[in-house]
Amino acid sequence: MAQHNLFGQEAEQKALSFLCNKGYVLLEKNYRFGKAEIDLLMKDKDLLVCIEVKARSTDFFGTPESFITSKKIKLLVGAVNHYLEYHNLDYEVRFDVLSYTIKNKKWICKHIESAFYSWE
């Protein structure tokens, strides 16, 4: 497997651990619908939380979260809508980003709650 894929998987595992420690409950990991992939679908109290995990080894070219495009947001929204309909669920949805960079060999995490909205 390519090194960048392993890096991404490690970031997703760190994100999952971080969120579980905060009391979130995992519903799906790497949920796919069409061209979309939701890294983590989690429940936080009465909310369905769609988590996008972004990681970069440096923020020299920008923060990891700055690489989330409007196209990606539209794909995530479509996938979440499908998930809700398929499972006949009626939850409010929040879109969060967990952003990781490495500084001095340490993983730096930034949890951005309500990072974007479904109408963006």
Biopython code that builds the backbone (N, CA, C, O; Angstrom):
import numpy as np
from Bio.PDB.StructureBuilder import StructureBuilder

atoms = [
    (1, "MET", "N", (0.841, -1.177, 0.000)),
    (1, "MET", "CA", (0.000, 0.000, 0.000)),
    (1, "MET", "C", (0.885, 1.238, 0.000)),
    (1, "MET", "O", (1.940, 1.251, 0.634)),
    (2, "ALA", "N", (0.459, 2.271, -0.706)),
    (2, "ALA", "CA", (1.237, 3.501, -0.802)),
    (2, "ALA", "C", (1.344, 4.180, 0.562)),
    (2, "ALA", "O", (0.441, 4.088, 1.394)),
    (3, "GLN", "N", (2.458, 4.856, 0.769)),
    (3, "GLN", "CA", (2.735, 5.496, 2.054)),
    (3, "GLN", "C", (1.663, 6.522, 2.428)),
    (3, "GLN", "O", (1.276, 6.619, 3.592)),
    (4, "HIS", "N", (1.177, 7.297, 1.429)),
    (4, "HIS", "CA", (0.160, 8.308, 1.732)),
    (4, "HIS", "C", (-1.151, 7.661, 2.181)),
    (4, "HIS", "O", (-1.882, 8.245, 2.981)),
    (5, "ASN", "N", (-1.458, 6.459, 1.675)),
    (5, "ASN", "CA", (-2.661, 5.754, 2.115)),
    (5, "ASN", "C", (-2.530, 5.301, 3.566)),
    (5, "ASN", "O", (-3.487, 5.384, 4.335)),
    (6, "LEU", "N", (-1.351, 4.825, 3.933)),
    (6, "LEU", "CA", (-1.108, 4.421, 5.320)),
    (6, "LEU", "C", (-1.207, 5.620, 6.254)),
    (6, "LEU", "O", (-1.726, 5.512, 7.365)),
    (7, "PHE", "N", (-0.708, 6.757, 5.797)),
    (7, "PHE", "CA", (-0.769, 8.000, 6.576)),
    (7, "PHE", "C", (-2.233, 8.385, 6.817)),
    (7, "PHE", "O", (-2.607, 8.748, 7.932)),
    (8, "GLY", "N", (-3.051, 8.305, 5.777)),
    (8, "GLY", "CA", (-4.471, 8.613, 5.881)),
    (8, "GLY", "C", (-5.199, 7.652, 6.804)),
    (8, "GLY", "O", (-6.053, 8.065, 7.588)),
    (9, "GLN", "N", (-4.865, 6.373, 6.714)),
    (9, "GLN", "CA", (-5.489, 5.377, 7.597)),
    (9, "GLN", "C", (-5.115, 5.627, 9.059)),
    (9, "GLN", "O", (-5.943, 5.476, 9.957)),
    (10, "GLU", "N", (-3.864, 6.009, 9.282)),
    (10, "GLU", "CA", (-3.429, 6.307, 10.648)),
    (10, "GLU", "C", (-4.185, 7.521, 11.192)),
    (10, "GLU", "O", (-4.577, 7.535, 12.359)),
    (11, "ALA", "N", (-4.389, 8.531, 10.358)),
    (11, "ALA", "CA", (-5.144, 9.716, 10.774)),
    (11, "ALA", "C", (-6.586, 9.343, 11.096)),
    (11, "ALA", "O", (-7.137, 9.815, 12.090)),
    (12, "GLU", "N", (-7.207, 8.500, 10.269)),
    (12, "GLU", "CA", (-8.584, 8.068, 10.535)),
    (12, "GLU", "C", (-8.681, 7.294, 11.843)),
    (12, "GLU", "O", (-9.651, 7.454, 12.584)),
    (13, "GLN", "N", (-7.690, 6.459, 12.135)),
    (13, "GLN", "CA", (-7.699, 5.702, 13.390)),
    (13, "GLN", "C", (-7.544, 6.640, 14.579)),
    (13, "GLN", "O", (-8.205, 6.463, 15.603)),
    (14, "LYS", "N", (-6.671, 7.641, 14.447)),
    (14, "LYS", "CA", (-6.506, 8.623, 15.514)),
    (14, "LYS", "C", (-7.802, 9.404, 15.725)),
    (14, "LYS", "O", (-8.188, 9.685, 16.860)),
    (15, "ALA", "N", (-8.466, 9.749, 14.631)),
    (15, "ALA", "CA", (-9.732, 10.484, 14.720)),
    (15, "ALA", "C", (-10.794, 9.640, 15.430)),
    (15, "ALA", "O", (-11.521, 10.136, 16.291)),
    (16, "LEU", "N", (-10.872, 8.381, 15.064)),
    (16, "LEU", "CA", (-11.847, 7.483, 15.683)),
    (16, "LEU", "C", (-11.604, 7.371, 17.188)),
    (16, "LEU", "O", (-12.544, 7.457, 17.978)),
    (17, "SER", "N", (-10.370, 7.183, 17.576)),
    (17, "SER", "CA", (-10.030, 7.099, 19.007)),
    (17, "SER", "C", (-10.372, 8.398, 19.730)),
    (17, "SER", "O", (-10.945, 8.383, 20.820)),
    (18, "PHE", "N", (-10.016, 9.516, 19.112)),
    (18, "PHE", "CA", (-10.284, 10.831, 19.691)),
    (18, "PHE", "C", (-11.776, 11.020, 19.942)),
    (18, "PHE", "O", (-12.178, 11.448, 21.024)),
    (19, "LEU", "N", (-12.595, 10.701, 18.944)),
    (19, "LEU", "CA", (-14.040, 10.901, 19.049)),
    (19, "LEU", "C", (-14.693, 9.909, 20.021)),
    (19, "LEU", "O", (-15.592, 10.281, 20.775)),
    (20, "CYS", "N", (-14.246, 8.663, 20.002)),
    (20, "CYS", "CA", (-14.785, 7.677, 20.951)),
    (20, "CYS", "C", (-14.490, 8.096, 22.385)),
    (20, "CYS", "O", (-15.323, 7.910, 23.272)),
    (21, "ASN", "N", (-13.310, 8.658, 22.614)),
    (21, "ASN", "CA", (-12.960, 9.149, 23.952)),
    (21, "ASN", "C", (-13.846, 10.315, 24.380)),
    (21, "ASN", "O", (-14.001, 10.571, 25.574)),
    (22, "LYS", "N", (-14.432, 11.025, 23.408)),
    (22, "LYS", "CA", (-15.348, 12.132, 23.702)),
    (22, "LYS", "C", (-16.795, 11.645, 23.832)),
    (22, "LYS", "O", (-17.701, 12.442, 24.077)),
    (23, "GLY", "N", (-17.009, 10.336, 23.669)),
    (23, "GLY", "CA", (-18.339, 9.781, 23.845)),
    (23, "GLY", "C", (-19.125, 9.550, 22.565)),
    (23, "GLY", "O", (-20.278, 9.124, 22.627)),
    (24, "TYR", "N", (-18.538, 9.815, 21.419)),
    (24, "TYR", "CA", (-19.211, 9.547, 20.150)),
    (24, "TYR", "C", (-19.292, 8.036, 19.936)),
    (24, "TYR", "O", (-18.454, 7.283, 20.433)),
    (25, "VAL", "N", (-20.305, 7.605, 19.194)),
    (25, "VAL", "CA", (-20.491, 6.185, 18.901)),
    (25, "VAL", "C", (-20.345, 5.980, 17.393)),
    (25, "VAL", "O", (-21.001, 6.656, 16.600)),
    (26, "LEU", "N", (-19.490, 5.052, 17.009)),
    (26, "LEU", "CA", (-19.260, 4.769, 15.592)),
    (26, "LEU", "C", (-20.447, 4.015, 15.000)),
    (26, "LEU", "O", (-20.892, 3.006, 15.546)),
    (27, "LEU", "N", (-20.951, 4.522, 13.877)),
    (27, "LEU", "CA", (-22.000, 3.836, 13.123)),
    (27, "LEU", "C", (-21.431, 3.190, 11.864)),
    (27, "LEU", "O", (-21.756, 2.046, 11.546)),
    (28, "GLU", "N", (-20.583, 3.925, 11.151)),
    (28, "GLU", "CA", (-19.984, 3.429, 9.913)),
    (28, "GLU", "C", (-18.596, 4.022, 9.747)),
    (28, "GLU", "O", (-18.333, 5.158, 10.144)),
    (29, "LYS", "N", (-17.726, 3.237, 9.160)),
    (29, "LYS", "CA", (-16.379, 3.706, 8.819)),
    (29, "LYS", "C", (-16.217, 3.529, 7.317)),
    (29, "LYS", "O", (-16.515, 2.465, 6.776)),
    (30, "ASN", "N", (-15.748, 4.563, 6.651)),
    (30, "ASN", "CA", (-15.535, 4.553, 5.200)),
    (30, "ASN", "C", (-16.810, 4.163, 4.443)),
    (30, "ASN", "O", (-16.796, 3.291, 3.574)),
    (31, "TYR", "N", (-17.898, 4.826, 4.795)),
    (31, "TYR", "CA", (-19.185, 4.571, 4.145)),
    (31, "TYR", "C", (-19.156, 5.131, 2.726)),
    (31, "TYR", "O", (-18.833, 6.301, 2.516)),
    (32, "ARG", "N", (-19.495, 4.288, 1.760)),
    (32, "ARG", "CA", (-19.456, 4.688, 0.358)),
    (32, "ARG", "C", (-20.846, 4.750, -0.245)),
    (32, "ARG", "O", (-21.702, 3.901, 0.005)),
    (33, "PHE", "N", (-21.038, 5.786, -1.046)),
    (33, "PHE", "CA", (-22.240, 5.913, -1.860)),
    (33, "PHE", "C", (-21.833, 6.647, -3.131)),
    (33, "PHE", "O", (-21.397, 7.797, -3.084)),
    (34, "GLY", "N", (-21.979, 5.975, -4.258)),
    (34, "GLY", "CA", (-21.545, 6.576, -5.523)),
    (34, "GLY", "C", (-20.063, 6.899, -5.466)),
    (34, "GLY", "O", (-19.238, 6.044, -5.144)),
    (35, "LYS", "N", (-19.737, 8.142, -5.783)),
    (35, "LYS", "CA", (-18.333, 8.577, -5.761)),
    (35, "LYS", "C", (-17.905, 9.122, -4.406)),
    (35, "LYS", "O", (-16.759, 9.537, -4.231)),
    (36, "ALA", "N", (-18.824, 9.120, -3.451)),
    (36, "ALA", "CA", (-18.530, 9.702, -2.135)),
    (36, "ALA", "C", (-18.053, 8.633, -1.156)),
    (36, "ALA", "O", (-18.445, 7.468, -1.222)),
    (37, "GLU", "N", (-17.202, 9.074, -0.261)),
    (37, "GLU", "CA", (-16.811, 8.244, 0.871)),
    (37, "GLU", "C", (-16.803, 9.109, 2.116)),
    (37, "GLU", "O", (-16.115, 10.128, 2.182)),
    (38, "ILE", "N", (-17.575, 8.688, 3.097)),
    (38, "ILE", "CA", (-17.589, 9.375, 4.386)),
    (38, "ILE", "C", (-16.615, 8.635, 5.290)),
    (38, "ILE", "O", (-16.763, 7.436, 5.528)),
    (39, "ASP", "N", (-15.624, 9.351, 5.787)),
    (39, "ASP", "CA", (-14.601, 8.702, 6.606)),
    (39, "ASP", "C", (-15.210, 8.053, 7.840)),
    (39, "ASP", "O", (-14.976, 6.874, 8.108)),
    (40, "LEU", "N", (-15.989, 8.824, 8.591)),
    (40, "LEU", "CA", (-16.622, 8.293, 9.805)),
    (40, "LEU", "C", (-18.040, 8.850, 9.920)),
    (40, "LEU", "O", (-18.259, 10.052, 9.773)),
    (41, "LEU", "N", (-18.980, 7.978, 10.181)),
    (41, "LEU", "CA", (-20.341, 8.379, 10.541)),
    (41, "LEU", "C", (-20.516, 8.001, 11.995)),
    (41, "LEU", "O", (-20.411, 6.832, 12.366)),
    (42, "MET", "N", (-20.788, 9.014, 12.823)),
    (42, "MET", "CA", (-20.846, 8.773, 14.255)),
    (42, "MET", "C", (-22.089, 9.421, 14.842)),
    (42, "MET", "O", (-22.662, 10.347, 14.267)),
    (43, "LYS", "N", (-22.483, 8.921, 15.981)),
    (43, "LYS", "CA", (-23.622, 9.475, 16.689)),
    (43, "LYS", "C", (-23.094, 10.209, 17.911)),
    (43, "LYS", "O", (-22.292, 9.674, 18.676)),
    (44, "ASP", "N", (-23.553, 11.439, 18.082)),
    (44, "ASP", "CA", (-23.228, 12.242, 19.257)),
    (44, "ASP", "C", (-24.549, 12.711, 19.847)),
    (44, "ASP", "O", (-25.163, 13.652, 19.344)),
    (45, "LYS", "N", (-24.982, 12.053, 20.910)),
    (45, "LYS", "CA", (-26.297, 12.278, 21.517)),
    (45, "LYS", "C", (-27.366, 12.028, 20.463)),
    (45, "LYS", "O", (-27.507, 10.899, 19.994)),
    (46, "ASP", "N", (-28.129, 13.063, 20.075)),
    (46, "ASP", "CA", (-29.195, 12.881, 19.085)),
    (46, "ASP", "C", (-28.797, 13.358, 17.694)),
    (46, "ASP", "O", (-29.664, 13.583, 16.851)),
    (47, "LEU", "N", (-27.524, 13.511, 17.445)),
    (47, "LEU", "CA", (-27.038, 13.983, 16.148)),
    (47, "LEU", "C", (-26.313, 12.881, 15.390)),
    (47, "LEU", "O", (-25.610, 12.060, 15.980)),
    (48, "LEU", "N", (-26.493, 12.877, 14.086)),
    (48, "LEU", "CA", (-25.652, 12.068, 13.213)),
    (48, "LEU", "C", (-24.529, 12.987, 12.770)),
    (48, "LEU", "O", (-24.784, 14.046, 12.196)),
    (49, "VAL", "N", (-23.297, 12.597, 13.028)),
    (49, "VAL", "CA", (-22.156, 13.451, 12.706)),
    (49, "VAL", "C", (-21.345, 12.804, 11.590)),
    (49, "VAL", "O", (-20.848, 11.685, 11.720)),
    (50, "CYS", "N", (-21.230, 13.536, 10.502)),
    (50, "CYS", "CA", (-20.426, 13.122, 9.354)),
    (50, "CYS", "C", (-19.037, 13.708, 9.549)),
    (50, "CYS", "O", (-18.874, 14.927, 9.600)),
    (51, "ILE", "N", (-18.039, 12.843, 9.659)),
    (51, "ILE", "CA", (-16.677, 13.286, 9.949)),
    (51, "ILE", "C", (-15.805, 13.129, 8.716)),
    (51, "ILE", "O", (-15.684, 12.037, 8.161)),
    (52, "GLU", "N", (-15.201, 14.227, 8.297)),
    (52, "GLU", "CA", (-14.199, 14.204, 7.237)),
    (52, "GLU", "C", (-12.839, 14.352, 7.921)),
    (52, "GLU", "O", (-12.603, 15.320, 8.645)),
    (53, "VAL", "N", (-11.960, 13.399, 7.690)),
    (53, "VAL", "CA", (-10.621, 13.427, 8.282)),
    (53, "VAL", "C", (-9.641, 13.873, 7.202)),
    (53, "VAL", "O", (-9.561, 13.272, 6.131)),
    (54, "LYS", "N", (-8.902, 14.931, 7.500)),
    (54, "LYS", "CA", (-7.887, 15.433, 6.571)),
    (54, "LYS", "C", (-6.559, 15.475, 7.303)),
    (54, "LYS", "O", (-6.481, 15.930, 8.445)),
    (55, "ALA", "N", (-5.525, 15.001, 6.644)),
    (55, "ALA", "CA", (-4.201, 14.984, 7.271)),
    (55, "ALA", "C", (-3.144, 15.384, 6.252)),
    (55, "ALA", "O", (-3.214, 15.018, 5.079)),
    (56, "ARG", "N", (-2.180, 16.130, 6.718)),
    (56, "ARG", "CA", (-1.034, 16.534, 5.909)),
    (56, "ARG", "C", (0.208, 16.447, 6.786)),
    (56, "ARG", "O", (0.156, 16.693, 7.990)),
    (57, "SER", "N", (1.304, 16.098, 6.171)),
    (57, "SER", "CA", (2.552, 16.015, 6.930)),
    (57, "SER", "C", (3.104, 17.408, 7.237)),
    (57, "SER", "O", (3.984, 17.560, 8.085)),
    (58, "THR", "N", (2.581, 18.424, 6.542)),
    (58, "THR", "CA", (2.978, 19.807, 6.775)),
    (58, "THR", "C", (1.820, 20.712, 6.388)),
    (58, "THR", "O", (0.975, 20.341, 5.573)),
    (59, "ASP", "N", (1.786, 21.898, 6.975)),
    (59, "ASP", "CA", (0.773, 22.860, 6.558)),
    (59, "ASP", "C", (1.386, 23.966, 5.698)),
    (59, "ASP", "O", (0.817, 25.050, 5.568)),
    (60, "PHE", "N", (2.546, 23.681, 5.115)),
    (60, "PHE", "CA", (3.253, 24.654, 4.287)),
    (60, "PHE", "C", (2.380, 25.157, 3.134)),
    (60, "PHE", "O", (2.416, 26.341, 2.797)),
    (61, "PHE", "N", (1.602, 24.263, 2.535)),
    (61, "PHE", "CA", (0.759, 24.629, 1.394)),
    (61, "PHE", "C", (-0.675, 24.959, 1.810)),
    (61, "PHE", "O", (-1.516, 25.230, 0.952)),
    (62, "GLY", "N", (-0.961, 24.939, 3.093)),
    (62, "GLY", "CA", (-2.291, 25.235, 3.604)),
    (62, "GLY", "C", (-2.700, 24.204, 4.640)),
    (62, "GLY", "O", (-2.130, 23.116, 4.718)),
    (63, "THR", "N", (-3.679, 24.561, 5.417)),
    (63, "THR", "CA", (-4.167, 23.635, 6.437)),
    (63, "THR", "C", (-4.884, 22.476, 5.760)),
    (63, "THR", "O", (-5.416, 22.638, 4.662)),
    (64, "PRO", "N", (-4.907, 21.324, 6.390)),
    (64, "PRO", "CA", (-5.577, 20.176, 5.774)),
    (64, "PRO", "C", (-7.039, 20.466, 5.421)),
    (64, "PRO", "O", (-7.510, 20.073, 4.355)),
    (65, "GLU", "N", (-7.752, 21.152, 6.313)),
    (65, "GLU", "CA", (-9.164, 21.418, 6.056)),
    (65, "GLU", "C", (-9.400, 22.351, 4.870)),
    (65, "GLU", "O", (-10.490, 22.366, 4.298)),
    (66, "SER", "N", (-8.387, 23.126, 4.500)),
    (66, "SER", "CA", (-8.553, 24.035, 3.359)),
    (66, "SER", "C", (-8.614, 23.291, 2.023)),
    (66, "SER", "O", (-8.902, 23.893, 0.988)),
    (67, "PHE", "N", (-8.346, 21.996, 2.044)),
    (67, "PHE", "CA", (-8.382, 21.194, 0.821)),
    (67, "PHE", "C", (-9.740, 20.531, 0.591)),
    (67, "PHE", "O", (-9.886, 19.730, -0.332)),
    (68, "ILE", "N", (-10.727, 20.854, 1.413)),
    (68, "ILE", "CA", (-12.079, 20.324, 1.218)),
    (68, "ILE", "C", (-12.796, 21.235, 0.229)),
    (68, "ILE", "O", (-13.010, 22.417, 0.499)),
    (69, "THR", "N", (-13.160, 20.679, -0.903)),
    (69, "THR", "CA", (-13.770, 21.463, -1.973)),
    (69, "THR", "C", (-15.294, 21.462, -1.872)),
    (69, "THR", "O", (-15.881, 20.661, -1.143)),
    (70, "SER", "N", (-15.916, 22.359, -2.606)),
    (70, "SER", "CA", (-17.380, 22.381, -2.645)),
    (70, "SER", "C", (-17.910, 21.095, -3.279)),
    (70, "SER", "O", (-18.987, 20.623, -2.914)),
    (71, "LYS", "N", (-17.165, 20.529, -4.220)),
    (71, "LYS", "CA", (-17.562, 19.257, -4.827)),
    (71, "LYS", "C", (-17.577, 18.153, -3.766)),
    (71, "LYS", "O", (-18.503, 17.342, -3.726)),
    (72, "LYS", "N", (-16.559, 18.122, -2.914)),
    (72, "LYS", "CA", (-16.484, 17.126, -1.840)),
    (72, "LYS", "C", (-17.656, 17.286, -0.887)),
    (72, "LYS", "O", (-18.246, 16.296, -0.455)),
    (73, "ILE", "N", (-17.998, 18.529, -0.555)),
    (73, "ILE", "CA", (-19.121, 18.789, 0.346)),
    (73, "ILE", "C", (-20.415, 18.252, -0.260)),
    (73, "ILE", "O", (-21.204, 17.616, 0.438)),
    (74, "LYS", "N", (-20.639, 18.499, -1.538)),
    (74, "LYS", "CA", (-21.850, 18.007, -2.213)),
    (74, "LYS", "C", (-21.908, 16.484, -2.200)),
    (74, "LYS", "O", (-22.975, 15.903, -2.001)),
    (75, "LEU", "N", (-20.765, 15.837, -2.411)),
    (75, "LEU", "CA", (-20.724, 14.377, -2.365)),
    (75, "LEU", "C", (-21.052, 13.853, -0.973)),
    (75, "LEU", "O", (-21.798, 12.885, -0.829)),
    (76, "LEU", "N", (-20.497, 14.493, 0.050)),
    (76, "LEU", "CA", (-20.757, 14.074, 1.432)),
    (76, "LEU", "C", (-22.239, 14.241, 1.783)),
    (76, "LEU", "O", (-22.837, 13.363, 2.404)),
    (77, "VAL", "N", (-22.817, 15.358, 1.385)),
    (77, "VAL", "CA", (-24.232, 15.609, 1.666)),
    (77, "VAL", "C", (-25.098, 14.540, 1.002)),
    (77, "VAL", "O", (-26.022, 14.010, 1.620)),
    (78, "GLY", "N", (-24.797, 14.231, -0.250)),
    (78, "GLY", "CA", (-25.555, 13.196, -0.950)),
    (78, "GLY", "C", (-25.429, 11.840, -0.280)),
    (78, "GLY", "O", (-26.409, 11.101, -0.179)),
    (79, "ALA", "N", (-24.238, 11.513, 0.174)),
    (79, "ALA", "CA", (-24.021, 10.220, 0.838)),
    (79, "ALA", "C", (-24.749, 10.153, 2.174)),
    (79, "ALA", "O", (-25.325, 9.120, 2.513)),
    (80, "VAL", "N", (-24.728, 11.237, 2.932)),
    (80, "VAL", "CA", (-25.435, 11.260, 4.216)),
    (80, "VAL", "C", (-26.940, 11.144, 3.992)),
    (80, "VAL", "O", (-27.621, 10.413, 4.711)),
    (81, "ASN", "N", (-27.456, 11.859, 3.003)),
    (81, "ASN", "CA", (-28.884, 11.758, 2.693)),
    (81, "ASN", "C", (-29.267, 10.326, 2.341)),
    (81, "ASN", "O", (-30.305, 9.829, 2.780)),
    (82, "HIS", "N", (-28.429, 9.666, 1.548)),
    (82, "HIS", "CA", (-28.685, 8.274, 1.184)),
    (82, "HIS", "C", (-28.683, 7.392, 2.430)),
    (82, "HIS", "O", (-29.563, 6.547, 2.595)),
    (83, "TYR", "N", (-27.704, 7.586, 3.300)),
    (83, "TYR", "CA", (-27.601, 6.791, 4.526)),
    (83, "TYR", "C", (-28.873, 6.935, 5.365)),
    (83, "TYR", "O", (-29.426, 5.942, 5.839)),
    (84, "LEU", "N", (-29.326, 8.165, 5.544)),
    (84, "LEU", "CA", (-30.532, 8.416, 6.341)),
    (84, "LEU", "C", (-31.758, 7.754, 5.717)),
    (84, "LEU", "O", (-32.548, 7.118, 6.414)),
    (85, "GLU", "N", (-31.914, 7.904, 4.405)),
    (85, "GLU", "CA", (-33.062, 7.316, 3.724)),
    (85, "GLU", "C", (-33.008, 5.790, 3.740)),
    (85, "GLU", "O", (-34.009, 5.130, 4.019)),
    (86, "TYR", "N", (-31.848, 5.239, 3.442)),
    (86, "TYR", "CA", (-31.681, 3.785, 3.378)),
    (86, "TYR", "C", (-31.998, 3.131, 4.720)),
    (86, "TYR", "O", (-32.607, 2.062, 4.769)),
    (87, "HIS", "N", (-31.580, 3.783, 5.810)),
    (87, "HIS", "CA", (-31.780, 3.229, 7.154)),
    (87, "HIS", "C", (-33.043, 3.778, 7.826)),
    (87, "HIS", "O", (-33.312, 3.496, 8.994)),
    (88, "ASN", "N", (-33.803, 4.560, 7.074)),
    (88, "ASN", "CA", (-35.060, 5.136, 7.582)),
    (88, "ASN", "C", (-34.837, 5.848, 8.918)),
    (88, "ASN", "O", (-35.541, 5.596, 9.896)),
    (89, "LEU", "N", (-33.845, 6.740, 8.938)),
    (89, "LEU", "CA", (-33.490, 7.480, 10.146)),
    (89, "LEU", "C", (-33.940, 8.927, 10.034)),
    (89, "LEU", "O", (-34.037, 9.484, 8.941)),
    (90, "ASP", "N", (-34.208, 9.513, 11.172)),
    (90, "ASP", "CA", (-34.609, 10.916, 11.215)),
    (90, "ASP", "C", (-33.734, 11.638, 12.240)),
    (90, "ASP", "O", (-34.169, 11.918, 13.357)),
    (91, "TYR", "N", (-32.505, 11.932, 11.845)),
    (91, "TYR", "CA", (-31.556, 12.633, 12.706)),
    (91, "TYR", "C", (-31.213, 13.976, 12.099)),
    (91, "TYR", "O", (-31.241, 14.155, 10.881)),
    (92, "GLU", "N", (-30.892, 14.910, 12.965)),
    (92, "GLU", "CA", (-30.229, 16.114, 12.482)),
    (92, "GLU", "C", (-28.797, 15.706, 12.182)),
    (92, "GLU", "O", (-28.240, 14.812, 12.820)),
    (93, "VAL", "N", (-28.209, 16.381, 11.191)),
    (93, "VAL", "CA", (-26.855, 16.028, 10.757)),
    (93, "VAL", "C", (-25.931, 17.214, 10.983)),
    (93, "VAL", "O", (-26.289, 18.365, 10.733)),
    (94, "ARG", "N", (-24.733, 16.902, 11.461)),
    (94, "ARG", "CA", (-23.687, 17.904, 11.601)),
    (94, "ARG", "C", (-22.465, 17.400, 10.830)),
    (94, "ARG", "O", (-22.154, 16.209, 10.847)),
    (95, "PHE", "N", (-21.787, 18.313, 10.164)),
    (95, "PHE", "CA", (-20.592, 17.972, 9.400)),
    (95, "PHE", "C", (-19.370, 18.529, 10.125)),
    (95, "PHE", "O", (-19.206, 19.742, 10.252)),
    (96, "ASP", "N", (-18.516, 17.622, 10.597)),
    (96, "ASP", "CA", (-17.293, 18.005, 11.305)),
    (96, "ASP", "C", (-16.071, 17.632, 10.476)),
    (96, "ASP", "O", (-16.123, 16.772, 9.596)),
    (97, "VAL", "N", (-14.979, 18.306, 10.785)),
    (97, "VAL", "CA", (-13.683, 17.974, 10.187)),
    (97, "VAL", "C", (-12.703, 17.734, 11.315)),
    (97, "VAL", "O", (-12.638, 18.506, 12.271)),
    (98, "LEU", "N", (-11.946, 16.668, 11.199)),
    (98, "LEU", "CA", (-10.795, 16.462, 12.062)),
    (98, "LEU", "C", (-9.566, 16.649, 11.187)),
    (98, "LEU", "O", (-9.332, 15.896, 10.242)),
    (99, "SER", "N", (-8.801, 17.649, 11.519)),
    (99, "SER", "CA", (-7.638, 18.054, 10.735)),
    (99, "SER", "C", (-6.371, 17.683, 11.497)),
    (99, "SER", "O", (-6.214, 18.016, 12.672)),
    (100, "TYR", "N", (-5.478, 16.991, 10.811)),
    (100, "TYR", "CA", (-4.219, 16.577, 11.429)),
    (100, "TYR", "C", (-3.026, 17.087, 10.640)),
    (100, "TYR", "O", (-2.986, 16.994, 9.413)),
    (101, "THR", "N", (-2.064, 17.623, 11.360)),
    (101, "THR", "CA", (-0.751, 17.939, 10.789)),
    (101, "THR", "C", (0.291, 17.388, 11.750)),
    (101, "THR", "O", (0.009, 17.118, 12.917)),
    (102, "ILE", "N", (1.482, 17.233, 11.237)),
    (102, "ILE", "CA", (2.584, 16.744, 12.081)),
    (102, "ILE", "C", (3.591, 17.875, 12.252)),
    (102, "ILE", "O", (4.092, 18.443, 11.281)),
    (103, "LYS", "N", (3.875, 18.188, 13.527)),
    (103, "LYS", "CA", (4.866, 19.213, 13.855)),
    (103, "LYS", "C", (5.803, 18.628, 14.893)),
    (103, "LYS", "O", (5.372, 18.142, 15.938)),
    (104, "ASN", "N", (7.089, 18.682, 14.591)),
    (104, "ASN", "CA", (8.100, 18.128, 15.495)),
    (104, "ASN", "C", (7.784, 16.680, 15.869)),
    (104, "ASN", "O", (7.905, 16.282, 17.028)),
    (105, "LYS", "N", (7.380, 15.906, 14.872)),
    (105, "LYS", "CA", (7.061, 14.478, 15.020)),
    (105, "LYS", "C", (5.849, 14.211, 15.910)),
    (105, "LYS", "O", (5.647, 13.079, 16.350)),
    (106, "LYS", "N", (5.039, 15.236, 16.180)),
    (106, "LYS", "CA", (3.826, 15.070, 16.979)),
    (106, "LYS", "C", (2.611, 15.361, 16.112)),
    (106, "LYS", "O", (2.610, 16.300, 15.316)),
    (107, "TRP", "N", (1.578, 14.544, 16.276)),
    (107, "TRP", "CA", (0.320, 14.744, 15.563)),
    (107, "TRP", "C", (-0.456, 15.857, 16.259)),
    (107, "TRP", "O", (-0.716, 15.787, 17.460)),
    (108, "ILE", "N", (-0.820, 16.875, 15.503)),
    (108, "ILE", "CA", (-1.613, 17.981, 16.017)),
    (108, "ILE", "C", (-3.025, 17.843, 15.455)),
    (108, "ILE", "O", (-3.217, 17.798, 14.240)),
    (109, "CYS", "N", (-4.003, 17.776, 16.344)),
    (109, "CYS", "CA", (-5.399, 17.575, 15.957)),
    (109, "CYS", "C", (-6.197, 18.852, 16.151)),
    (109, "CYS", "O", (-6.063, 19.539, 17.164)),
    (110, "LYS", "N", (-7.028, 19.156, 15.164)),
    (110, "LYS", "CA", (-7.987, 20.255, 15.283)),
    (110, "LYS", "C", (-9.362, 19.700, 14.937)),
    (110, "LYS", "O", (-9.583, 19.234, 13.819)),
    (111, "HIS", "N", (-10.285, 19.747, 15.891)),
    (111, "HIS", "CA", (-11.654, 19.280, 15.671)),
    (111, "HIS", "C", (-12.520, 20.500, 15.369)),
    (111, "HIS", "O", (-12.712, 21.370, 16.219)),
    (112, "ILE", "N", (-13.033, 20.545, 14.152)),
    (112, "ILE", "CA", (-13.874, 21.661, 13.725)),
    (112, "ILE", "C", (-15.310, 21.153, 13.650)),
    (112, "ILE", "O", (-15.686, 20.454, 12.709)),
    (113, "GLU", "N", (-16.104, 21.514, 14.652)),
    (113, "GLU", "CA", (-17.505, 21.129, 14.656)),
    (113, "GLU", "C", (-18.282, 22.066, 13.736)),
    (113, "GLU", "O", (-17.971, 23.253, 13.637)),
    (114, "SER", "N", (-19.298, 21.520, 13.064)),
    (114, "SER", "CA", (-20.111, 22.309, 12.120)),
    (114, "SER", "C", (-19.203, 23.045, 11.122)),
    (114, "SER", "O", (-19.336, 24.249, 10.903)),
    (115, "ALA", "N", (-18.290, 22.293, 10.536)),
    (115, "ALA", "CA", (-17.300, 22.875, 9.620)),
    (115, "ALA", "C", (-17.947, 23.450, 8.365)),
    (115, "ALA", "O", (-17.453, 24.417, 7.785)),
    (116, "PHE", "N", (-19.054, 22.846, 7.956)),
    (116, "PHE", "CA", (-19.812, 23.358, 6.812)),
    (116, "PHE", "C", (-21.241, 22.872, 6.933)),
    (116, "PHE", "O", (-21.561, 22.026, 7.767)),
    (117, "TYR", "N", (-22.083, 23.418, 6.093)),
    (117, "TYR", "CA", (-23.499, 23.089, 6.129)),
    (117, "TYR", "C", (-23.918, 22.476, 4.804)),
    (117, "TYR", "O", (-23.246, 22.662, 3.790)),
    (118, "SER", "N", (-25.021, 21.748, 4.810)),
    (118, "SER", "CA", (-25.440, 21.017, 3.622)),
    (118, "SER", "C", (-25.824, 21.936, 2.467)),
    (118, "SER", "O", (-25.905, 21.477, 1.328)),
    (119, "TRP", "N", (-26.059, 23.193, 2.722)),
    (119, "TRP", "CA", (-26.455, 24.090, 1.640)),
    (119, "TRP", "C", (-25.294, 24.895, 1.078)),
    (119, "TRP", "O", (-25.514, 25.751, 0.220)),
    (120, "GLU", "N", (-24.067, 24.655, 1.526)),
    (120, "GLU", "CA", (-22.903, 25.397, 0.999)),
    (120, "GLU", "C", (-22.589, 24.954, -0.407)),
    (120, "GLU", "O", (-21.647, 25.460, -1.018)),
]
sb = StructureBuilder()
sb.init_structure("model")
sb.init_model(0)
sb.init_chain("A")
sb.init_seg("    ")
for serial, (resi, resn, name, xyz) in enumerate(atoms, 1):
    if name == "N":
        sb.init_residue(resn, " ", resi, " ")
    sb.init_atom(name, np.array(xyz, "f"), 0.0, 1.0, " ", f" {name:<3s}", serial, name[0])
structure = sb.get_structure()
